[in-house]
Amino acid sequence: MPPPAPPGPLIDIGANLTHASFAGDREAVLARAVSAGVLRQVVTGADWSSSMQAAELAAAHPGMLSSTAGVHPHHAAGFAPSQRDDFARLLERPEVVAVGECGLDYFRDFSPRTAQRAAFIAQLELAVACAKPVFLHQRDAHEDFTAILGEYAPALAGGVAHCFTGGVRELEAYLALGLSVGITGWVCDERRGVALRDAVPRIPAGRFMLETDAPYLLPRDLEPKPKSRRNEPSFLPHIARVVAALRGESAQCVAAATTRNAERLFGLATAAPATASPARAPGAPTDS
């Protein structure tokens, strides 16, 4: 049986295309995404190296790819004050549309919490200065995350809680701070995603977007699953259909709303490319 038709033009707001798993077939991954109706992607930066590579990749695919630039809390211990100027210059590039992935992660604690908070604050200050939105990460740090963010939210040019996995309580807190939420394949897991599935119908139509977080978070209910178990942007329509079912809406409605929301937050042009064009690959990708 042929795959269902794409629900409409989609934007994947979080794809880790600099990940090593994409090094051998990145152009084919982009082509499959376009064929599936995913006409734009935002490539995630997680430290200085991957942020530079993401920007290079986006510059090589204008109109198809954009990028973020920032330091994930896992890498916060390596964020030096001297890097602020480097990131500020990188954020001046038009293909770099958001600051991050930044935030707090107290689940892994790969960086000391003091370093995480300092790096988060520094990046919020950068976001205010460059008037670009923030691409946010939070895990097991809700209270500190919302307290810090609350001090800067009025001056920010918007933001999105990337890979939102919380429930109604967290959703309401983020909405009150003016954030949108990014929904991944976590919503396709009826075991771990219960709280998220309960929250999805409550998200205002103008405040959510879709993302794969590829190569991570392969939807649990995707059939057939790739032998590699690698997630990729071409699976975003599957997530759109699951979200639509939970909201009691058509997949076309979800595609239209989330695309419009992403265009607005990241300042993306409405026109989208029809095909993936070959381009020079960026430097060696970093696993982040």
Phi, psi and omega in degrees: 000131180292153179295153179296154179295146177304143181287352182142173179302132182236154173237125174269108186277358180209094178230126182271067187287351175274358179299145184302332182293344179261000187299325186273344185214033185301318181294323177294323177297317178296318180295320179295323179297313180299317179299330179274000179093005178269093191270345178221151177218147172252119184272127187279133169259138184236348174202184184298314183297309183290331177293319177296316180295321179296319179295319178297317180296318179295320180295330180281348180228063183298140181084343178251318183239144166233180182212167171246163178221121180178189184234114176298147179303333176300331185255012187298329181296336180267004181274112181263147178307328180294339180285346181302317180294323178297314180293323179299319178292320179297323181289349175284342182289138186294332180285345179267110193253357181202159177263126179136179024278122182226160180150215184225141176221098179267001177282312180271321183053042177292336172239148177304147184296327177296320179292322178298314182294319180296316180293322179297312180298316180301320181284328174295322177295320176298318181297319177297317184294321184265356178057041173241152184291167179254143177250109200252148177232133176214129173215121179056031181219032190303314186294310179295321181299310183290327179294314180293313182298324182300332180288334185252343187308318182298336183261356184278154174270043179087177180184165179226133173281096182298140175051053180293126180235007185278188180249200186297319181300311180294321179301312182297323178295319181290320178297322179295334178273001178087011182275157163260171178234144177258127183255128180248189177295354173304329181291344181272000181258108184287353178264298183281338187264020184302311183297318179296316181298327176289329184278329187307316180295344183268355182283126177302148185301332182268010190231022176221155181221172182242147179204155177262332191058028179305141010270011181272171170056047172304126181305129185297329184262011180289130177223133352283151178277144177294144180300329181287342186064017179272130174280151177209162187301335180295348178271001182300323178302328178297317178297319180301319182291322178294315178300317180300316180298319180293329182270353183068035181236168174282155176297328178296322179295316179295317179299315182295316183293313184290326176295314178299319181295318180292319178301319182290312184295315186266001179066038182273144176290151182289321182296142182227151181289156180265336182220157175278133180252138180296145180209164179295133179288148176287183179297176184306126184290153180252135175282108181225000000 
